[in-house]
Amino acid sequence: MLSSPLSLLLLVQATKYSFVIANAKFMLEDEEHIVEVLRERKRVFQEQEKERDFWVVPEPAFLDAMPDVAKRVARPCAAIVSTNDNWIT
């Protein structure tokens, strides 16, 4: 049996983030439909008063922990990160 509030905090599940990553120019300029999808998704979330579950991250620092991925992505790069695994993949 848990005996303290701190023990309860330990049961909180870690948030899983999924991402797609590409050269920033390709993702955010050449592929105009991606920008439109992000804009529309943001609008729908605002209308439904839902908390946004995705972010555009320029030059993501987490890439440093993945050298095999980092060396295959042209710089500057950008990532779209989401907690919704079904949407991002």
FIKE-752641 format. One record per residue (C-alpha): z, y, x; residue in three letters; residue number from 1. Coordinates in steps of 0.02 Angstrom, whole numbers. Layout:
REM FIKE-752641
z: Z y: Y x: X residu: ALA num: NUM
...
***
This chain:
REM FIKE-752641
z: 0 y: 0 x: 0 residu: MET num: 1
z: -43 y: 174 x: 63 residu: LEU num: 2
z: 107 y: 283 x: 88 residu: SER num: 3
z: 43 y: 456 x: 131 residu: SER num: 4
z: -95 y: 580 x: 87 residu: PRO num: 5
z: -160 y: 558 x: 265 residu: LEU num: 6
z: -185 y: 374 x: 231 residu: SER num: 7
z: -288 y: 417 x: 79 residu: LEU num: 8
z: -400 y: 530 x: 183 residu: LEU num: 9
z: -443 y: 384 x: 295 residu: LEU num: 10
z: -523 y: 294 x: 146 residu: LEU num: 11
z: -654 y: 430 x: 119 residu: VAL num: 12
z: -825 y: 359 x: 157 residu: GLN num: 13
z: -927 y: 446 x: 291 residu: ALA num: 14
z: -1080 y: 537 x: 227 residu: THR num: 15
z: -1244 y: 456 x: 274 residu: LYS num: 16
z: -1383 y: 574 x: 324 residu: TYR num: 17
z: -1566 y: 524 x: 334 residu: SER num: 18
z: -1704 y: 629 x: 409 residu: PHE num: 19
z: -1887 y: 652 x: 445 residu: VAL num: 20
z: -1935 y: 746 x: 602 residu: ILE num: 21
z: -2097 y: 819 x: 667 residu: ALA num: 22
z: -2170 y: 960 x: 766 residu: ASN num: 23
z: -2114 y: 1119 x: 676 residu: ALA num: 24
z: -2288 y: 1194 x: 662 residu: LYS num: 25
z: -2356 y: 1033 x: 587 residu: PHE num: 26
z: -2213 y: 1011 x: 465 residu: MET num: 27
z: -2187 y: 1190 x: 408 residu: LEU num: 28
z: -2358 y: 1270 x: 428 residu: GLU num: 29
z: -2497 y: 1141 x: 430 residu: ASP num: 30
z: -2423 y: 1032 x: 292 residu: GLU num: 31
z: -2407 y: 1165 x: 157 residu: GLU num: 32
z: -2362 y: 1037 x: 24 residu: HIS num: 33
z: -2199 y: 996 x: 114 residu: ILE num: 34
z: -2143 y: 1177 x: 103 residu: VAL num: 35
z: -2191 y: 1179 x: -81 residu: GLU num: 36
z: -2093 y: 1018 x: -115 residu: VAL num: 37
z: -1939 y: 1093 x: -30 residu: LEU num: 38
z: -1956 y: 1256 x: -127 residu: ARG num: 39
z: -1975 y: 1164 x: -293 residu: GLU num: 40
z: -1831 y: 1046 x: -257 residu: ARG num: 41
z: -1718 y: 1194 x: -215 residu: LYS num: 42
z: -1769 y: 1281 x: -377 residu: ARG num: 43
z: -1732 y: 1126 x: -483 residu: VAL num: 44
z: -1562 y: 1104 x: -400 residu: PHE num: 45
z: -1519 y: 1286 x: -436 residu: GLN num: 46
z: -1573 y: 1272 x: -617 residu: GLU num: 47
z: -1469 y: 1114 x: -641 residu: GLN num: 48
z: -1324 y: 1189 x: -542 residu: GLU num: 49
z: -1326 y: 1040 x: -426 residu: LYS num: 50
z: -1267 y: 1049 x: -247 residu: GLU num: 51
z: -1415 y: 1044 x: -129 residu: ARG num: 52
z: -1429 y: 879 x: -35 residu: ASP num: 53
z: -1561 y: 928 x: 93 residu: PHE num: 54
z: -1580 y: 1050 x: 237 residu: TRP num: 55
z: -1717 y: 1105 x: 357 residu: VAL num: 56
z: -1647 y: 1099 x: 533 residu: VAL num: 57
z: -1746 y: 1182 x: 673 residu: PRO num: 58
z: -1728 y: 1096 x: 843 residu: GLU num: 59
z: -1589 y: 980 x: 781 residu: PRO num: 60
z: -1451 y: 949 x: 908 residu: ALA num: 61
z: -1428 y: 770 x: 845 residu: PHE num: 62
z: -1594 y: 729 x: 927 residu: LEU num: 63
z: -1507 y: 735 x: 1096 residu: ASP num: 64
z: -1417 y: 575 x: 1049 residu: ALA num: 65
z: -1585 y: 488 x: 1019 residu: MET num: 66
z: -1685 y: 505 x: 1180 residu: PRO num: 67
z: -1817 y: 377 x: 1126 residu: ASP num: 68
z: -1855 y: 479 x: 970 residu: VAL num: 69
z: -1840 y: 647 x: 1060 residu: ALA num: 70
z: -1973 y: 605 x: 1188 residu: LYS num: 71
z: -2099 y: 563 x: 1050 residu: ARG num: 72
z: -2081 y: 727 x: 954 residu: VAL num: 73
z: -2180 y: 879 x: 1009 residu: ALA num: 74
z: -2074 y: 1036 x: 1030 residu: ARG num: 75
z: -2025 y: 1146 x: 948 residu: PRO num: 76
z: -1978 y: 1024 x: 812 residu: CYS num: 77
z: -1893 y: 1030 x: 643 residu: ALA num: 78
z: -1806 y: 900 x: 537 residu: ALA num: 79
z: -1780 y: 885 x: 351 residu: ILE num: 80
z: -1609 y: 807 x: 330 residu: VAL num: 81
z: -1542 y: 737 x: 166 residu: SER num: 82
z: -1399 y: 638 x: 96 residu: THR num: 83
z: -1522 y: 564 x: -31 residu: ASN num: 84
z: -1595 y: 415 x: 61 residu: ASP num: 85
z: -1718 y: 376 x: -79 residu: ASN num: 86
z: -1792 y: 550 x: -79 residu: TRP num: 87
z: -1811 y: 573 x: 108 residu: ILE num: 88
z: -1893 y: 406 x: 149 residu: THR num: 89
***
